[in-house]
Amino acid sequence: MKTERQTRQEKIDLQLGRAGWAVGSRRLIEEFIIAPASSLHESGADYRAVNQFADYVLLDRFDRPLAIVEAKRSSRNPLEGERQAADYADSLRVKHGTDPFVFLANGNEIWFWHRNLYPPRKVSGFFTEEDLLRLAHLDKFGQPLTGAMPLEGIIDRAYQIEAVKTIAERIESAKRSFLMVLATGTGKTRVAVALVELLQRQERIQRVLFLADRRELVKQALGAFKEHLPGAPRCWIEGGTIDKDAQIHFATYPGMMALYQRLSPGYYDLIIADESHRSIYEKESYGGIFDHFDSLLLGLTATPTDFLDHNTFKLFDCPDGNPTFYYGYDEAVRDKHLVPYRPVHVARTGFQIEGLKPGELPDEVSKQVREQGVNPDQFSFEGSELERKVTNTGTNDAIVREFMDNAIKDAVGTLPAKTIIFAVSHNHALEIFKSFNRLYPDLQRKGLAKVIDSAMERAEKTLDDFKNKNFPRVAISVDMLDTGIDVPSIRNLVFAKPVFSKVKFWQMIGRGTRTWTDPVNGQKKADFLVIDHWDNFDYFQVNKDGRAGAVSEPLPSRLFRLRLEKLQILVGRSDSPSATYTVRQLRDLMGSLPLDNINITPHADEIRRLAANDEPWLNLTDENTAHLSQIIAPLLRFSVAGSYAELQFENQTEQLALAQLKADVEEIAKLRERITEHLSLLPASIPEIQPHLEALVAAQTDAFWGNLTCARIMQLQETFAPLMRFRNRRPPGIFVHLTLPDQIKRRHWIIYGPTGEGAFAESYRAQVEALVKDLAGDNPSLQRLQRGEELSPEDIEAVAAALNGPDLFVTEERLREAYHQPKANLADFLRHILNIVMLPSREESISRAFDEWVRQHPRLTATQLMFVRTLRKAVMQKAEITSLAALRKPPFNTIGDPEQLFKLSELSELFDLITDIAA
C-alpha cells in the first residue's frame, strides 16, 4: 500500500503540473506552515508549538494563498480531509483576509470546494492560476441575483422572464445544472442570451461556452449574441484554435472534441448545451466535454418532456423527471406565440403502399428493370424501401403535383409559400428536384425549388437565399433543415420520408410553428400545412386534426395515469374487488415494459417490483403517487402494450370509469357517443366477433348505460379492447358529431343612425373600411397618414367630419365598440384600416398588459411569475376573476396562496389590470 508521500510524488504532483503548478516553483509551496486561527489572536503564544502543515498551497503573484490542496494516500477517500482543510483555510483567511479555495485529492479523485457557495464536488483536474483568480474576482465582486431583472431589450415576454428568474433562483440556492424546455420558436436562444447578460452584469460569470450539434445552429446562436450583447467579445471555435481573449465561445460538439482536453477543468463558468438530448451524454460521443469542465450547465431543448431520455434529466440534475423550466407547444399556441398546424394532409401513392412483387411487373416495368441489369423475375420491393433501394419517377411526380395542388400559397395566391420538403436521401432530393424541373419548367426558371443539403456545393449560401429572398420558395433537404433552422415564413412542410425518432419528428414540425407577418399584405401567419406521405402522424399516434392538445402524451402513459387516478378513488372508497382488478391492470402495464431498453434499465428493479406485487400499489402515499405519475408514466412510451385502436378504446373506457366514479353525467354522455361508435364499427360477421355479439348489442343499449358500474365498464374494456384491431374505418359520408367550443361572431349589433339604424358589427366594420379607403384617394389628411406623417388636431377634425356623414355616422366611440378596442383613438383606427399599423387583438392586448406589469415589478420570484402567467391565461379564457376567493381555487391554489405570494398593493394592481382589460 502506497504512502501519502508516494501518492503525492507519483500522481498528485503530475496532476498539479498539468494545471501549471510545477513542483519547486515559487507559486506552489509544499508542506506550507500554517498556524491555527485561534493562535493568531493569542498574545505571546508559542507560534512554533502550534504550527501545522498544509500539503500544498497555491499562491498568486503577490504570494497570497489562492487554494489549499489536502492530499491523502490512494487507499483513503479524499473527503476524509475536509475538516482538516477547512481549519487550514480558516487560518489563512484570518491571516491574509481572503478565503482560499480547497482541493481534496488522493491521486485517483480530485474534489473542489468553493466554500462560499457550494459543498465539495468532484472535478476532473486541478484549476489553473487564471481559473482561480477569475473565481476569486467573482467571489469578491459578485452581486445577488434575487431581484435582478433581465434586460427588456433582449426578452419581454412573461414566460421568458420567468425562465431566467427560475434559473437565477436555482443558482442562488447552490444548484449548478439546469434543463430548460421551450417549444421551438419561443425564443430559447434569446432566453439564454438574457441569462448570460444577467449573470455577467451581476458578476457571477465571465467565460461562457455555447455548444450545438450543427454549424447552422452555432451560426444562429452567434448572431443572437451579436445582436443582443454586441459589446461581449466572442469567437467561433473551429480547427482546434481558440481566442482566449473572448468571453463567449461558440462551437459544434465535434469542434470542441478536438480542443477541450487542452483547456483546464475550470476554464468555463457556464456551458450552454443547445438541443440537449441523447447525443450529448453518451460517453462514446460528446459526454467527455461535460465530464471534463466544472461549470454551471444549462441544457436547452424543444423536445416535449415525455420524449426526453432518463439520462438527459440525470445530466441536468432533474432526478424527478421534471425540467427546471417548461413552456410547451400547446401553451405557446394558446398564448399566440406559436401557430398550430392545419389538419394534416395525408397522401400516399400506390407504389408507397403496395410496392412491386415478382411476376406482377407490367411489361413496361419489366423492360426498364432488365435494361438496368436486373432480372425482373427476381425483382421486388416493399413500399417502405422506396427511395432506398428503388426510385420511381411517377411517385416523385405525384408527390410534387400533390404539393403544388394543395400547398398554402403566397399573398398573391399563385405560388407556394415557403416550404421544406423532407427527402429520404440526397439522391431522392435530386429526383424530386428533377420532377419540379420536368413538371414546372417555367417556375423552375425563377428558381422555385432547390436542393439544400450537405452534399450540395454552397448549400449555406442557398439556405441564406431561402431565408431572406423571394426565391427559392421550396427547399428540398435531407437532414440539414430538419432541426434548428429559423425561417418564420415557412407555411408548408412535406414529409416525403418516414421518420422513426419522436425527438426528430417534433423538431421537424417546429420548422413551421413560428409566428410571422407577411410583408406583402400585412397578414399574420395563422397556421401551417403538413403533407404527410408516410403516415408519420399515425406512427407517433399524434392527432392529425390540428388540435395539438393531446400530442405530447403517448397513449400508454395516459392509460397508466388514468388507472392510477382510478386506483386512488377505489382505495379511498374501500372497493377492494375493483381496486384489486385495477392493480392487476397496472401490474400488466409494468410487465409490458422492455427491461433491456436503455431508458428502462435504470428503473428495472423498481419496475420488476411493481409488476410482481400488489403491496406497493395498495399503500400509495402522495409522494409515491407523484413519483409514479412523473417518473414511471413517461416510460410507458416504450411499452408494447397494444395497438393504437386497442389503447384508444382502453383510454376511453378508463375515462368512463372515472366519470362514473365521480358521477359526472355530462362526461358520461360524451364518452357514450365515442364508445358506442367504436363498438358499432366492429364487423359482426368475422369469427373473432361472433362469440360476443350478444354483449356487443347490449353495450349499445340504454339499459347498459343506465346501470353503469366500475365492474361492468371493466368487463366492457376486457371484452372489446382486444377486438378493436378489427374495427372498420368510419363509412364514407357518415355524419360526424363534434363537441368543440364555439362562439357567435356576428351577434353584435351596432346602432349608429339617429332613428335607430344599425348593422352587425362585422358588416359595419366592412362598410367603414370601404368608406375610409375610398376617402384616402383624395383626402389630403389620409394621404399624409399613408406617407407616415403624424396628423395634426386639425387633420383629425377634418377626417372625423368627413366620416360622420349621413350614411354611417362614424365616430370614435362607435369604432371602439365595433372593433372592441376601448382605448384606441381615431388615428389608430385609420392606421389599422389603411394597413399602416394594425391594432392588437384581444389576446395581444392582454399579453402586453401583463408583460408590462411584470416589467414594472422586477423583484418578482419565479413562483410569483408562474402565478401571474396562470392568471393571464385565465383572463384570456374569459374566466370570471373578481375576488381573492377566485384566486384560491384551481388552478391557482396549486401554485400558492395569493396573499402569501403578493403584497396587498400588488393584488390590488392585478385586479385593476383585470378590470381594465374587461372594460
ZAZA-996071 format. One record per residue (C-alpha): residue in three letters; x, y, z. Coordinates in pm, whole numbers, padded with zeros to 5 digits, always signed. Layout:
<gubas>
alaXYZ/...
</gubas>
This chain:
<gubas>
met+00000+00000+00000/lys+00146+00333-00106/thr+00204+00607+00148/glu+00067+00958+00120/arg+00410+01087+00018/gln+00435+00828-00261/thr+00084+00919-00382/arg+00184+01284-00393/gln+00509+01222-00579/glu+00373+00972-00831/lys+00028+01116-00902/ile-00072+01445-00742/asp+00250+01629-00836/leu+00190+01534-01200/gln-00176+01640-01185/leu-00077+01978-01042/gly+00190+02015-01308/arg-00067+01967-01585/ala-00254+02269-01445/gly+00063+02484-01445/trp+00155+02432-01077/ala+00509+02295-01110/val+00660+02136-00800/gly+00954+02351-00689/ser+00817+02677-00834/arg+00755+02976-00609/arg+00378+02956-00677/leu+00339+02605-00536/ile+00455+02553-00177/glu+00465+02202-00033/glu+00416+02146+00340/phe+00319+02509+00387/ile+00341+02614+00754/ile+00004+02719+00891/ala-00076+02849+01240/pro-00427+02772+01363/ala-00664+03067+01353/ser-00700+03075+01732/ser-00324+03110+01791/leu-00303+03418+01572/his-00503+03610+01829/glu-00321+03484+02141/ser-00062+03731+02261/gly+00271+03567+02333/ala+00163+03224+02211/asp+00440+02982+02116/tyr+00400+03003+01737/arg+00621+02704+01661/ala+00442+02486+01915/val+00116+02509+01724/asn+00248+02504+01366/gln+00072+02274+01118/phe+00146+02195+00756/ala-00081+02207+00451/asp+00027+01952+00190/tyr+00024+02216-00084/val-00069+02585-00101/leu-00113+02754-00440/leu-00007+03122-00440/asp-00087+03415-00667/arg+00184+03651-00798/phe+00166+03852-00474/asp+00231+03535-00272/arg-00125+03529-00136/pro-00284+03186-00093/leu-00532+03106-00370/ala-00601+02745-00279/ile-00511+02464-00042/val-00456+02106-00160/glu-00516+01847+00110/ala-00369+01512-00004/lys-00447+01159+00110/arg-00296+00829+00005/ser-00486+00647-00272/ser-00645+00396-00035/arg-00826+00672+00155/asn-01128+00875+00049/pro-01018+01234-00025/leu-01329+01370+00153/glu-01185+01248+00482/gly-00957+01552+00480/glu-01244+01804+00455/arg-01235+01929+00817/gln-00855+01947+00824/ala-00854+02155+00506/ala-01131+02379+00644/asp-00925+02454+00954/tyr-00624+02544+00737/ala-00840+02766+00515/asp-00986+02944+00819/ser-00634+03014+00949/leu-00521+03155+00614/arg-00834+03370+00587/val-00763+03529+00925/lys-00401+03597+00835/his-00443+03710+00471/gly-00801+03839+00456/thr-00905+03611+00169/asp-01078+03274+00177/pro-00871+03022-00023/phe-01034+02754-00234/val-00985+02392-00129/phe-00887+02082-00329/leu-00912+01735-00174/ala-00712+01470-00362/asn-00591+01110-00334/gly-00430+01061-00675/asn-00740+00897-00820/glu-01003+01161-00741/ile-00995+01539-00703/trp-01269+01729-00520/phe-01307+02107-00538/trp-01459+02303-00251/his-01581+02655-00325/arg-01669+02718+00037/asn-01857+03045-00010/leu-02109+02891-00248/tyr-02113+02512-00275/pro-02034+02185-00096/pro-01732+01985-00226/arg-01779+01842-00576/lys-01574+01604-00786/val-01373+01760-01070/ser-01160+01617-01348/gly-00840+01804-01256/phe-00680+02098-01075/phe-00760+02452-01184/thr-00502+02689-01331/glu-00393+03012-01166/glu-00605+03206-01416/asp-00913+02996-01323/leu-00866+03056-00951/leu-00803+03428-00993/arg-01120+03458-01200/leu-01324+03272-00939/ala-01176+03487-00662/his-01271+03801-00857/leu-01629+03675-00899/asp-01644+03592-00528/lys-01533+03943-00437/phe-01749+04145-00676/gly-02045+03916-00746/gln-02389+04063-00671/pro-02708+03880-00562/leu-02935+03756-00839/thr-03254+03791-00633/gly-03443+04093-00759/ala-03220+04142-01064/met-03425+04177-01383/pro-03321+04056-01731/leu-03287+04328-01992/glu-03616+04417-02158/gly-03437+04474-02488/ile-03345+04104-02504/ile-03661+03937-02374/asp-04000+04088-02296/arg-04248+03801-02268/ala-04358+03695-01920/tyr-04266+03328-01964/gln-03917+03425-02085/ile-03862+03646-01780/glu-03994+03365-01561/ala-03747+03121-01721/val-03448+03346-01646/lys-03572+03416-01294/thr-03619+03043-01230/ile-03262+02960-01335/ala-03125+03256-01135/glu-03308+03145-00820/arg-03172+02792-00862/ile-02819+02934-00889/glu-02873+03130-00568/ser-02982+02807-00397/ala-02648+02641-00492/lys-02775+02438-00791/arg-02534+02402-01082/ser-02722+02215-01358/phe-03048+02317-01525/leu-03271+02195-01808/met-03494+02444-01989/val-03759+02310-02227/leu-03903+02576-02456/ala-04105+02490-02766/thr-03938+02562-03098/gly-03996+02926-03187/thr-04050+03060-02834/gly-03701+03211-02812/lys-03488+02970-02613/thr-03165+03118-02756/arg-03275+03469-02660/val-03358+03345-02311/ala-03005+03203-02294/val-02863+03540-02407/ala-03067+03721-02140/leu-02944+03480-01873/val-02580+03527-01976/glu-02621+03905-01975/leu-02777+03898-01628/leu-02508+03671-01481/gln-02227+03879-01635/arg-02387+04206-01523/gln-02411+04074-01167/glu-02051+03946-01199/arg-02143+03585-01134/ile-01977+03453-01450/gln-01724+03570-01709/arg-01647+03298-01965/val-01924+03107-02146/leu-01928+02817-02393/phe-02229+02767-02624/leu-02244+02420-02781/ala-02468+02294-03063/asp-02460+01986-03280/arg-02464+02163-03619/arg-02294+02461-03778/glu-02624+02629-03866/leu-02733+02627-03501/val-02399+02773-03394/lys-02431+03041-03661/gln-02779+03136-03539/ala-02668+03150-03175/leu-02366+03362-03268/gly-02599+03602-03448/ala-02834+03627-03148/phe-02550+03706-02907/lys-02402+03956-03154/glu-02738+04134-03182/his-02823+04148-02812/leu-02476+04154-02649/pro-02271+04348-02906/gly-02010+04451-02651/ala-01920+04098-02536/pro-01607+03960-02709/arg-01695+03631-02880/cys-01541+03372-03109/trp-01630+03059-03303/ile-01403+02767-03215/glu-01301+02578-03529/gly-00998+02383-03641/gly-00861+02339-03290/thr-00789+02711-03235/ile-00942+02936-02970/asp-00938+03310-02895/lys-00865+03318-02522/asp-00949+03689-02503/ala-01312+03622-02598/gln-01572+03594-02323/ile-01829+03387-02515/his-01715+03089-02719/phe-01929+02903-02974/ala-01860+02555-03107/thr-02015+02244-03251/tyr-01967+01932-03043/pro-01716+01787-03294/gly-01529+02119-03297/met-01499+02116-02918/met-01396+01749-02908/ala-01073+01842-03089/leu-00982+02100-02826/tyr-01137+02052-02485/gln-00862+01839-02327/arg-00614+02124-02382/leu-00824+02350-02159/ser-00835+02332-01782/pro-01142+02196-01600/gly-01216+02542-01459/tyr-01187+02725-01793/tyr-01561+02800-01830/asp-01808+02946-01581/leu-02117+02843-01780/ile-02173+02589-02057/ile-02494+02607-02261/ala-02584+02287-02449/asp-02835+02350-02725/glu-03082+02074-02825/ser-02995+01869-02518/his-03094+01511-02573/arg-02935+01171-02628/ser-02620+01253-02832/ile-02468+01488-02576/tyr-02432+01250-02286/glu-02326+00924-02450/lys-01967+00853-02348/glu-01872+00740-02697/ser-01980+01075-02838/tyr-01973+01407-02653/gly-02022+01328-02285/gly-01650+01374-02219/ile-01688+01751-02264/phe-01927+01775-01970/asp-01721+01538-01757/his-01409+01748-01818/phe-01534+02100-01740/asp-01652+02217-01398/ser-01907+02487-01471/leu-02268+02581-01443/leu-02451+02373-01705/leu-02767+02481-01888/gly-02942+02246-02127/leu-03177+02387-02391/thr-03425+02175-02584/ala-03759+02199-02760/thr-03834+01827-02720/pro-04154+01753-02520/thr-04066+01613-02177/asp-04229+01273-02230/phe-03987+01214-02519/leu-03672+01309-02327/asp-03444+01030-02217/his-03388+00948-01848/asn-03017+01025-01886/thr-03097+01375-02010/phe-03276+01453-01684/lys-02990+01294-01490/leu-02723+01502-01664/phe-02903+01825-01580/asp-02980+01727-01221/cys-03354+01678-01270/pro-03398+01346-01085/asp-03776+01379-01063/gly-03813+01386-01442/asn-03926+01749-01440/pro-03719+02011-01623/thr-03610+02325-01439/phe-03844+02527-01660/tyr-04102+02413-01916/tyr-04305+02607-02173/gly-04454+02373-02432/tyr-04603+02393-02780/asp-04965+02370-02665/glu-04929+02657-02420/ala-04739+02868-02673/val-05017+02818-02928/arg-05280+02915-02670/asp-05078+03228-02585/lys-05048+03314-02957/his-04668+03291-02951/leu-04671+02998-03196/val-04915+02888-03466/pro-05091+02549-03493/tyr-05082+02316-03788/arg-05386+02266-04009/pro-05549+01924-04032/val-05273+01708-04174/his-05299+01630-04547/val-05224+01257-04578/ala-05140+01134-04929/arg-04977+00802-05017/thr-04921+00663-05366/gly-04992+00308-05481/phe-04618+00235-05508/gln-04564+00350-05150/ile-04841+00129-05018/glu-04813-00184-05230/gly-04460-00198-05371/leu-04395-00448-05653/lys-04374-00828-05645/pro-04208-01076-05888/gly-04449-01186-06157/glu-04663-00874-06109/leu-04447-00633-06308/pro-04613-00474-06610/asp-04428-00523-06939/glu-04303-00164-06938/val-04159-00201-06585/ser-04002-00538-06673/lys-03829-00376-06968/gln-03695-00086-06755/val-03565-00327-06491/arg-03399-00553-06748/glu-03227-00252-06912/gln-03064-00176-06575/gly-02915-00523-06546/val-03167-00672-06301/asn-03362-00997-06355/pro-03732-00898-06349/asp-03828-01241-06214/gln-03627-01170-05901/phe-03713-00803-05866/ser-03933-00690-05577/phe-03953-00413-05320/glu-04176-00311-05034/gly-04330+00034-05032/ser-04109+00127-04736/glu-03798+00065-04950/leu-03891+00338-05195/glu-03601+00582-05246/arg-03371+00348-05051/lys-03348+00055-05293/val-03551+00187-05584/thr-03670+00520-05716/asn-03979+00577-05924/thr-04025+00890-06129/gly-04403+00860-06119/thr-04406+00852-05740/asn-04194+01167-05711/asp-04402+01339-05978/ala-04715+01253-05778/ile-04562+01398-05460/val-04472+01721-05638/arg-04816+01753-05801/glu-04990+01688-05470/phe-04781+01961-05310/met-04844+02215-05586/asp-05219+02145-05579/asn-05264+02167-05202/ala-04989+02393-05065/ile-05067+02717-04886/lys-04996+02986-05140/asp-04830+03325-05109/ala-05015+03656-05072/val-05081+03668-05445/gly-05223+03320-05439/thr-05032+03179-05736/leu-04710+03029-05597/pro-04646+02814-05291/ala-04541+02994-04976/lys-04205+02899-04822/thr-04181+02520-04792/ile-03947+02243-04677/ile-03972+01901-04842/phe-03803+01636-04625/ala-03647+01378-04858/val-03521+01025-04783/ser-03171+01069-04927/his-02962+01304-05137/asn-03047+01104-05448/his-03417+01125-05358/ala-03386+01503-05318/leu-03233+01524-05665/glu-03514+01310-05808/ile-03777+01542-05657/phe-03582+01838-05797/lys-03594+01672-06142/ser-03970+01629-06103/phe-04006+02004-06043/asn-03791+02069-06350/arg-03996+01827-06559/leu-04342+01936-06442/tyr-04294+02309-06382/pro-04005+02431-06603/asp-04148+02781-06617/leu-04138+02817-06240/gln-03802+02647-06213/arg-03656+02916-06437/lys-03733+03151-06147/gly-03568+02912-05902/leu-03886+02786-05733/ala-03731+02471-05580/lys-03370+02397-05483/val-03192+02109-05314/ile-03035+02227-04989/asp-02829+01961-04815/ser-02468+01898-04715/ala-02386+01725-05046/met-02461+02039-05250/glu-02193+02299-05315/arg-02253+02634-05143/ala-02551+02491-04956/glu-02525+02759-04686/lys-02547+03035-04949/thr-02860+02874-05095/leu-03002+02844-04743/asp-02944+03218-04688/asp-03134+03286-05012/phe-03419+03063-04893/lys-03434+03255-04565/asn-03401+03608-04694/lys-03504+03624-05061/asn-03823+03564-05255/phe-03671+03258-05427/pro-03623+02971-05379/arg-03965+02906-05231/val-03915+02531-05182/ala-03616+02378-05003/ile-03571+02005-05075/ser-03349+01875-04799/val-03203+01571-04626/asp-03133+01625-04254/met-02981+01973-04294/leu-03313+02155-04244/asp-03479+01903-04011/thr-03379+02089-03695/gly-03270+02429-03573/ile-03344+02631-03887/asp-03521+02958-03814/val-03736+03060-04113/pro-04060+03207-03972/ser-04217+03243-04319/ile-04243+02864-04370/arg-04609+02770-04434/asn-04577+02414-04571/leu-04391+02103-04456/val-04387+01794-04678/phe-04289+01463-04517/ala-04164+01274-04822/lys-03981+01032-04593/pro-04067+00817-04292/val-03940+00941-03955/phe-03864+00700-03672/ser-03741+00934-03398/lys-04004+01115-03187/val-03749+01381-03097/lys-03666+01447-03461/phe-04032+01438-03562/trp-04119+01724-03324/gln-03813+01919-03428/met-03925+01891-03791/ile-04277+02006-03701/gly-04114+02300-03525/arg-03991+02436-03858/gly-04344+02564-03925/thr-04460+02686-03584/arg-04308+03034-03570/thr-04524+03345-03598/trp-04472+03576-03895/thr-04635+03870-04068/asp-04640+03873-04447/pro-04478+04200-04557/val-04679+04192-04881/asn-05028+04216-04731/gly-04965+04263-04358/gln-05149+03941-04277/lys-05033+03743-03977/lys-04948+03377-04023/ala-05237+03183-03868/asp-05121+02825-03920/phe-04916+02595-04142/leu-04984+02286-04351/val-04828+01943-04316/ile-04846+01700-04610/asp-04761+01354-04479/his-04677+01092-04741/trp-04559+00828-04492/asp-04822+00821-04213/asn-04574+00969-03964/phe-04856+01118-03756/asp-05019+00775-03723/tyr-04683+00616-03642/phe-04634+00851-03347/gln-05006+00847-03257/val-05029+01225-03296/asn-05361+01391-03372/lys-05386+01492-03735/asp-05674+01736-03692/gly-05458+02032-03598/arg-05564+02036-03235/ala-05231+01977-03067/gly-05361+01942-02713/ala-05303+01569-02674/val-04993+01510-02880/ser-04740+01528-02601/glu-04872+01230-02401/pro-04837+00879-02551/leu-05147+00664-02511/pro-04985+00407-02276/ser-04865+00689-02047/arg-05212+00842-02045/leu-05365+00500-01971/phe-05130+00447-01678/arg-05216+00784-01524/leu-05590+00725-01566/arg-05567+00388-01393/leu-05353+00534-01117/glu-05616+00801-01051/lys-05891+00537-01056/leu-05700+00324-00805/gln-05674+00614-00560/ile-06051+00667-00569/leu-06127+00296-00532/val-05891+00254-00237/gly-06043+00560-00073/arg-06390+00404-00111/ser-06271+00062+00018/asp-06390-00104-00306/ser-06147-00395-00273/pro-06256-00605-00576/ser-06231-00314-00821/ala-05907-00191-00659/thr-05753-00538-00690/tyr-05858-00554-01057/thr-05703-00210-01120/val-05378-00318-00951/arg-05367-00613-01188/gln-05411-00375-01483/leu-05127-00154-01358/arg-04903-00454-01297/asp-04975-00576-01652/leu-04868-00235-01786/met-04543-00263-01589/gly-04492-00608-01737/ser-04521-00463-02088/leu-04204-00255-02045/pro-03889-00392-02214/leu-03636-00403-01930/asp-03339-00419-02169/asn-03431-00080-02316/ile-03161+00173-02226/asn-03425+00412-02093/ile-03593+00144-01878/thr-03281-00022-01736/pro-03215+00242-01464/his-03565+00168-01327/ala-03561-00209-01388/asp-03558-00315-01022/glu-03844-00087-00932/ile-04048-00198-01235/arg-03994-00566-01153/arg-04119-00498-00801/leu-04423-00308-00928/ala-04503-00584-01178/ala-04465-00867-00926/asn-04653-00747-00616/asp-04983-00587-00517/glu-04843-00436-00199/pro-04666-00127-00349/trp-04994-00026-00518/leu-05225-00057-00219/asn-05024+00167+00015/leu-04963+00471-00203/thr-04863+00799-00039/asp-04886+01134-00218/glu-04510+01114-00273/asn-04534+00764-00422/thr-04818+00870-00650/ala-04628+01175-00774/his-04324+00957-00842/leu-04530+00705-01042/ser-04701+00980-01242/gln-04390+01188-01312/ile-04115+00925-01346/ile-04275+00591-01434/ala-04564+00707-01654/pro-04341+00867-01924/leu-04152+00535-01955/leu-04473+00376-02085/arg-04397+00535-02421/phe-04162+00237-02471/ser-04439-00010-02383/val-04553-00294-02608/ala-04899-00269-02457/gly-05115-00289-02770/ser-05227-00138-03099/tyr-05344+00217-03142/ala-05711+00113-03167/glu-05687-00107-02857/leu-05513+00159-02647/gln-05757+00426-02764/phe-06054+00215-02651/glu-05887+00136-02318/asn-05825+00507-02260/gln-06187+00593-02336/thr-06325+00321-02106/glu-06088+00428-01827/gln-06216+00785-01869/leu-06568+00642-01848/ala-06485+00457-01524/leu-06352+00779-01370/ala-06658+00973-01483/gln-06883+00705-01328/leu-06689+00718-01000/lys-06717+01097-00996/ala-07085+01091-01104/asp-07004+01322-01396/val-07320+01279-01604/glu-07214+01520-01878/glu-06880+01344-01934/ile-07053+01003-01938/ala-07285+01123-02215/lys-06990+01243-02426/leu-06800+00918-02377/arg-07108+00711-02460/glu-07115+00860-02811/arg-06748+00780-02875/ile-06751+00431-02726/thr-07074+00318-02894/glu-06945+00450-03227/his-06633+00234-03194/leu-06845-00067-03096/ser-07072-00011-03397/leu-06771-00030-03630/leu-06684-00386-03521/pro-06771-00627-03809/ala-07026-00876-03673/ser-06957-01130-03946/ile-06598-01225-03858/pro-06528-01528-03631/glu-06347-01321-03365/ile-06655-01103-03303/gln-06934-01360-03329/pro-06892-01511-02976/his-06951-01161-02834/leu-07248-01048-03045/glu-07492-01052-02754/ala-07259-00842-02537/leu-07193-00610-02833/val-07563-00539-02879/ala-07620-00500-02504/ala-07337-00250-02466/gln-07516-00011-02703/thr-07849-00012-02517/asp-07998+00238-02271/ala-08025-00040-02014/phe-07646-00087-02010/trp-07569+00284-01989/gly-07836+00343-01727/asn-07679+00092-01488/leu-07307+00160-01513/thr-07070+00027-01250/cys-06693+00019-01244/ala-06701-00361-01276/arg-06931-00352-01582/ile-06713-00091-01751/met-06401-00302-01694/gln-06581-00606-01836/leu-06664-00398-02144/gln-06298-00299-02175/glu-06165-00650-02122/thr-06401-00797-02382/phe-06379-00545-02662/ala-06043-00366-02638/pro-05851-00663-02790/leu-06109-00676-03072/met-06072-00310-03170/arg-05796-00402-03414/phe-06073-00547-03634/arg-06294-00241-03639/asn-06384-00092-03975/arg-06297+00258-04079/arg-06578+00511-04045/pro-06806+00464-04350/pro-06784+00734-04619/gly-07031+01012-04573/ile-07103+00936-04209/phe-07217+01243-04018/val-06953+01332-03757/his-07072+01491-03431/leu-06828+01732-03268/thr-06849+01893-02925/leu-06592+02168-02976/pro-06632+02508-02805/asp-06757+02778-03042/gln-06879+03133-03029/ile-07122+03350-03223/lys-06916+03606-03408/arg-07194+03804-03580/arg-07438+03880-03300/his-07301+04223-03200/trp-07539+04486-03333/ile-07415+04844-03381/ile-07675+05120-03364/tyr-07542+05424-03547/gly-07825+05622-03703/pro-08033+05897-03541/thr-08353+05696-03595/gly-08215+05360-03479/glu-08043+05239-03797/gly-07795+04962-03727/ala-07592+04668-03857/phe-07398+04371-03731/ala-07052+04474-03615/glu-06877+04278-03889/ser-07091+04440-04159/tyr-07047+04785-04008/arg-06667+04743-03997/ala-06662+04639-04363/gln-06866+04945-04465/val-06644+05180-04260/glu-06328+05032-04408/ala-06464+05073-04763/leu-06550+05436-04685/val-06205+05515-04542/lys-06023+05356-04835/asp-06243+05546-05079/leu-06173+05875-04899/ala-05798+05802-04895/gly-05781+05852-05269/asp-05831+06230-05249/asn-05827+06326-04879/pro-05502+06518-04805/ser-05500+06421-04435/leu-05532+06049-04509/gln-05266+06076-04779/arg-05025+06230-04527/leu-05104+05946-04287/gln-05018+05692-04559/arg-04683+05865-04612/gly-04600+05807-04244/glu-04664+06163-04127/glu-04838+06244-03800/leu-05183+06403-03816/ser-05242+06740-03655/pro-05554+06808-03445/glu-05694+06995-03745/asp-05636+06689-03969/ile-05814+06463-03718/glu-06107+06705-03700/ala-06136+06720-04081/val-06130+06340-04121/ala-06380+06298-03837/ala-06617+06541-04011/ala-06584+06355-04341/leu-06660+06020-04175/asn-06955+06139-03965/gly-07182+06168-04265/pro-07547+06070-04308/asp-07470+05715-04425/leu-07268+05557-04143/phe-07237+05832-03880/val-06883+05716-03797/thr-06749+05839-03463/glu-06453+05739-03248/glu-06685+05584-02986/arg-06869+05372-03246/leu-06538+05249-03385/arg-06429+05150-03037/glu-06748+04949-02998/ala-06731+04790-03344/tyr-06363+04689-03312/his-06371+04603-02938/gln-06086+04848-02883/pro-06191+05075-02592/lys-05862+05268-02576/ala-05789+05328-02944/asn-05831+05674-03093/leu-05944+05776-03440/ala-05587+05790-03575/asp-05527+05434-03453/phe-05836+05310-03640/leu-05731+05491-03957/arg-05381+05337-03948/his-05537+04993-03894/ile-05782+05026-04183/leu-05509+05156-04418/asn-05273+04868-04317/ile-05014+05105-04171/val-05012+04982-03809/met-05251+04703-03715/leu-05449+04719-03393/pro-05361+04443-03146/ser-05600+04152-03098/arg-05763+04092-02761/glu-05505+03823-02682/glu-05218+04053-02779/ser-05357+04335-02565/ile-05387+04104-02263/ser-05034+03970-02312/arg-04890+04319-02344/ala-05073+04442-02035/phe-04948+04155-01820/asp-04595+04174-01963/glu-04583+04545-01881/trp-04699+04473-01523/val-04422+04214-01488/arg-04161+04464-01614/gln-04279+04714-01354/his-04215+04457-01077/pro-03859+04334-01134/arg-03827+04165-00795/leu-04094+03902-00860/thr-03983+03546-00787/ala-04022+03257-01031/thr-04322+03131-00830/gln-04491+03471-00848/leu-04426+03485-01222/met-04584+03141-01263/phe-04892+03265-01076/val-04915+03574-01298/arg-04875+03364-01613/thr-05158+03136-01497/leu-05373+03441-01422/arg-05310+03581-01769/lys-05416+03250-01925/ala-05738+03253-01720/val-05816+03610-01830/met-05760+03514-02193/gln-06012+03232-02146/lys-06258+03488-02006/ala-06265+03336-01659/glu-06456+03543-01404/ile-06198+03668-01153/thr-06341+03935-00927/ser-06222+03841-00579/leu-05944+03676-00381/ala-06167+03372-00344/ala-06134+03304-00717/leu-05754+03308-00682/arg-05770+03040-00412/lys-05935+02789-00646/pro-05777+02567-00914/pro-05553+02619-01099/phe-05414+02895-00874/asn-05421+02703-00545/thr-05167+02452-00681/ile-04914+02738-00701/gly-04975+02911-00367/asp-05190+03141-00155/pro-05213+03480-00332/glu-05200+03674-00002/gln-04875+03499+00091/leu-04723+03539-00253/phe-04810+03906-00312/lys-04847+04228-00117/leu-05198+04366-00090/ser-05096+04658-00312/glu-04978+04415-00583/leu-05303+04216-00566/ser-05497+04541-00594/glu-05297+04631-00905/leu-05368+04290-01059/phe-05742+04327-01001/asp-05729+04677-01151/leu-05549+04529-01451/ile-05815+04260-01495/thr-06095+04519-01463/asp-05921+04743-01716/ile-05890+04454-01966/ala-06255+04363-01924/ala-06368+04722-01982/
</gubas>
